Structure formats: structure tokens, C-alpha cells
């Protein structure tokens, strides 16, 4: 059985970025519902007892949607933090190489997240083949590991992620998100991606969802 992960910070620590009420709904209800649905859908199936990575990369339909949303949210919570931090030097160098500068990356990333139509996610991923960072959008529950891309950073642009605090002003939410990026975690994710490739995603999932 999968369990809802614990948040790495208090739900009242994000100031005017995310309120405790948003956490009550987004984390306490939406994320919890995906975990609950996932457990119900794998019961008495070939996926009972499977690792989350295997479910996401092999399942279809509703089972995939709920499993992927568990992971997408797990990763999102780690990508934000109450206090500002800086990207590690190795990640900064790669961002400069692939996007020109940190300022150019911010502009491209936020424009991509703002322009994503409907519900979904905007990711910074590492491609092991090209050895480059890429910005990609996914709709609904779609997630980069199914395409062999390794997530480094993500922002949730489903309306339930920001509507309570920012109404329809997605751009305002995204600007505040950028100021709360947990660059320490993102830098580690980049290091793991370079070292372990797609296996770093499996290791991450297994670390959060330890089997008893």
C-alpha cells in the first residue's frame, strides 16, 4: 500500500505564495485522493506490490493517471521551499550552456508554464542521450519518465494548485513559485540524473514510498 508522503515543511511557511488552506486542499485532499485511488486500483491486479516506477511506466488509463499524479505531486513538493536558495554551480553552468543565462532560463520557463493550455505541468528535464536540459510541458497526468526524460524541476499548473490564493492569475503564482524554488533539491536532482540516468527516478520514488 502506498501512503501520502509527508511534506518537508509546514503548511504555514510559504507566505503569500501558498496558504495553509491551499495545502489543505491540494496536498490533503487532491494528493491524498490520488494515493487512495492508486491503492484501490492496484488491489488484486498484476501491479499489487509493484514499485511506483513500474506502475507509471507500464500501466494505462486511470491507473496510470493516479500513479503518475502521486509522483508528479511528490516531486513538486520537493521543488519548493519556504526560503530562497541558489542553484549549484554545476547546474548553473548547464543552464548557461543550454539557455544562455539564468535570467533567460527563468523567462523561457515561466513563459512555457504560463502558456500551457488547460491543466498540466511544466518541467525542466535532463535528456541522457543529448546530455542537455530541456523545458517541456505535459498535460493532465502525463509525466516525463515515460519518455525517458529525467525530471529536475516541475511546477504544477492545474488550477487547484493556485486558484485559492491567486484566482485565475497563473502568472502571479508562477512568479512567486520561482522565488520559492528549492534549488538545493533541484541541483541534487540534476546530479542524480547525470550519474544514474532514468534509474534516479526509480530511486527517488522508492525513497519516498519505502516498502514495509
C-alpha positions in Angstrom: 0.0 0.0 0.0 1.2 3.5 -0.8 0.9 6.3 1.7 0.7 10.1 1.3 4.2 11.4 1.7 5.0 13.9 4.4 5.6 17.5 3.5 9.2 18.6 4.0 8.0 21.9 5.6 5.0 23.3 7.5 1.9 24.2 5.5 2.1 27.8 7.0 5.6 28.5 5.9 5.1 29.8 2.3 3.9 33.3 3.0 1.8 34.8 0.2 2.9 32.1 -2.2 0.7 29.2 -0.9 -1.6 29.5 2.0 -2.4 26.7 4.6 -5.9 26.4 3.0 -4.3 25.6 -0.4 -2.2 22.9 1.3 -5.3 21.5 3.0 -6.9 21.1 -0.4 -4.0 20.5 -2.8 -2.0 18.2 -0.5 -4.6 17.0 2.0 -7.4 16.3 -0.5 -6.1 16.1 -4.1 -2.8 14.4 -3.5 -4.4 12.1 -0.9 -7.1 11.2 -3.3 -4.6 10.1 -5.9 -2.8 7.9 -3.3 -6.2 6.4 -2.2 -7.3 5.7 -5.7 -4.0 4.2 -6.7 -4.2 1.7 -3.8 -7.8 0.8 -4.8 -6.9 0.3 -8.4 -3.9 -2.0 -7.9 -5.6 -4.2 -5.4 -5.9 -7.8 -6.8 -4.1 -6.9 -10.0 -0.7 -7.6 -11.5 0.5 -4.3 -10.0 -0.2 -5.2 -6.4 3.1 -4.9 -4.6 4.8 -3.2 -7.6 7.1 -0.2 -7.3 5.6 3.1 -8.3 8.1 3.5 -11.1 6.9 0.2 -12.7 3.3 1.1 -12.4 3.8 4.5 -14.0 5.9 3.1 -16.9 3.6 0.1 -17.6 0.0 1.0 -16.6 -2.6 2.7 -18.8 -5.8 4.7 -18.2 -7.0 5.5 -14.7 -4.3 3.5 -13.0 -1.6 5.4 -14.8 -3.3 8.7 -14.2 -3.4 8.2 -10.4 0.1 6.7 -10.1 1.6 9.5 -12.2 -0.2 12.2 -10.2 1.2 10.7 -7.0 4.7 11.0 -8.3 4.2 14.4 -10.0 3.0 15.9 -6.7 5.7 14.2 -4.7 8.3 15.8 -6.9 6.5 19.2 -6.9 6.5 19.4 -3.1 10.3 18.9 -3.1 10.8 21.5 -5.7 9.5 24.3 -3.5 10.8 25.6 -0.1 9.9 28.4 2.3 13.3 30.2 1.9 15.2 31.1 -1.2 18.3 29.2 -2.3 20.8 29.2 -5.2 21.4 26.6 -7.9 24.6 24.6 -7.5 27.5 25.6 -9.7 27.2 22.5 -11.9 23.6 23.2 -12.6 24.2 26.9 -13.2 26.8 26.0 -15.8 24.5 23.6 -17.6 21.7 26.2 -17.6 24.0 28.8 -19.0 25.1 26.3 -21.7 21.6 25.3 -22.7 19.6 28.5 -22.2 22.2 31.3 -22.3 21.8 32.6 -18.7 19.8 32.1 -15.5 17.7 35.1 -16.4 17.0 33.7 -19.9 16.0 30.3 -18.4 13.6 32.0 -16.0 12.0 33.9 -18.8 11.6 30.8 -21.0 10.5 28.6 -18.2 7.8 30.9 -16.9 6.5 31.7 -20.4 6.2 28.0 -21.1 4.4 27.4 -17.8 2.1 30.4 -18.4 1.2 29.3 -21.9 0.4 25.7 -21.2 -3.3 25.3 -22.1 -5.5 23.7 -19.5 -4.3 21.5 -16.7 -0.8 20.1 -16.5 2.9 20.6 -15.6 5.9 22.5 -16.8 9.2 20.6 -16.3 12.9 21.1 -16.6 14.3 17.7 -17.5 17.6 16.1 -18.3 18.0 14.1 -21.5 20.7 11.5 -21.0 21.1 11.0 -24.8 21.7 14.6 -25.7 23.2 15.4 -22.2 21.1 18.6 -22.3 18.5 20.2 -20.1 15.1 20.8 -21.8 11.9 22.6 -20.8 8.8 20.5 -21.6 5.1 20.8 -20.9 2.9 17.8 -20.1 -0.9 17.8 -19.9 -3.1 16.3 -17.2 -1.2 13.4 -15.5 1.5 12.9 -18.2 5.0 12.7 -16.8 8.4 12.8 -18.4 9.8 9.5 -17.2 7.5 7.6 -19.5 9.5 9.2 -22.4 12.9 8.5 -20.8 13.3 12.1 -19.6 14.6 12.8 -16.1 12.8 15.5 -14.1 14.9 18.1 -12.4 12.3 20.8 -11.7 8.5 21.0 -12.0 5.7 23.4 -11.4 2.1 22.4 -11.1 -0.3 24.5 -13.3 -3.5 22.7 -12.5 -5.9 25.3 -11.2 -6.2 23.5 -7.9 -2.5 24.4 -7.3 -3.1 28.1 -7.2 -6.8 29.2 -7.5 -7.5 29.6 -3.8 -4.6 32.0 -3.4 -4.3 33.6 -6.8 -7.6 33.0 -8.5 -7.0 33.0 -12.3 -3.7 34.9 -12.1 -1.5 32.0 -13.1 1.4 34.3 -13.9 1.4 35.8 -10.4 1.5 32.3 -8.9 4.4 31.3 -11.2 6.5 34.4 -10.3 6.0 33.6 -6.6 6.8 29.9 -7.4 10.1 30.9 -9.0 11.1 32.8 -5.8 10.4 29.6 -3.8 12.2 27.1 -5.9 14.2 24.7 -3.7 17.4 25.0 -5.8 19.2 22.7 -3.4 16.9 19.8 -4.3 16.8 20.7 -8.0 20.6 20.8 -8.0 20.7 17.3 -6.4 18.2 16.0 -8.8 20.4 17.2 -11.7 23.4 15.5 -10.2 21.4 12.2 -9.7 20.2 12.5 -13.3 23.7 12.8 -14.7 25.0 10.0 -12.5 22.2 7.4 -12.6 20.1 8.4 -15.6 16.4 7.2 -15.5 17.2 5.0 -12.5 17.5 8.1 -10.4 13.7 8.5 -10.9 13.1 5.0 -9.6 15.5 5.6 -6.6 13.6 8.8 -5.8 10.2 7.1 -5.9 11.4 4.2 -3.8 12.9 6.5 -1.2 9.6 8.2 -0.7 7.4 5.1 -1.0 9.5 2.7 1.0 8.1 -0.9 1.1 7.5 -2.1 4.6 
